[in-house]
Amino acid sequence: AQSVAQPEDQVNVAEGNPLTVKCTYSVSGNPYLFWYVQYPNRGLQFLLKYITGDNLVKGSYGFEAEFNKSQTSFHLKKPSALVSDSALYFCAVRDWDRLAFGKGNQVVVIP
Amino acid sequence: EAGVAQSPRYKIIEKRQSVAFWCNPISGHATLYWYQQILGQGPKLLIQFQNNGVVDDSQLPKDRFSAERLKGVDSTLKIQPAKLEDSAVYLCASSFLPMGERAYNEQFFGPGTRLTVL
């Protein structure tokens, strides 16, 4: 089965600093990778996806992710974090007819 | 466009009781998903419908969980009887098409129903 791992439970970053949320994947074949964000008491919102093509994928709210095949990683990045980016971030991979999610990373942006 | 609607938003029940959750997907979305999100974990797919047919229910605990989508639009998820370990957020999502071999369709999620079993 395809899977993703998010090694950190929480990421703390100062407002204005770069934000990175890590994700590694384990797949057979070509990976379809996704990032979702979950704000308190709200459902998951789609940020971006990698299907094929450029390794740098741009998404919503200024986020981007870099696909690295040699390191089997798909880290989410934002050049300058905002307090409003504080949320739970999930990496996911397509596993045939479903999405397999990681356990999530809590991001705390400190004013 | 209107998003995925779910109700209720919160539910507290005692173990061995029954509970039902309702989901109304985005209009025109043929595929509907129910996920279980336990605190500290990522969402886990319980069941996937394509129109009114079940595509994947391999991770649904069928001894106590059931789901239906009779007219291919709204869906209900039922737990009977509930156990303490069923405490979780139940998320409904929909997409225009299923996630097939050569296509990806973004899944749109509802706000979820937070279930607490005492």
Interface residues (C-beta under 8 A of the other chain):
Chain A: Y32 Y36 N41 R42 G43 L44 Q45 F46 K49 I51 F90 A92 R94 W96 D97 R98 L99 F101 G102 K103 G104
Chain B: G3 V4 R9 Y33 G40 Q41 G42 P43 K44 L45 Q48 V55 D56 L91 A93 P98 M99 G100 Y104 E106 Q107 F108 F109 G110 P111 G112
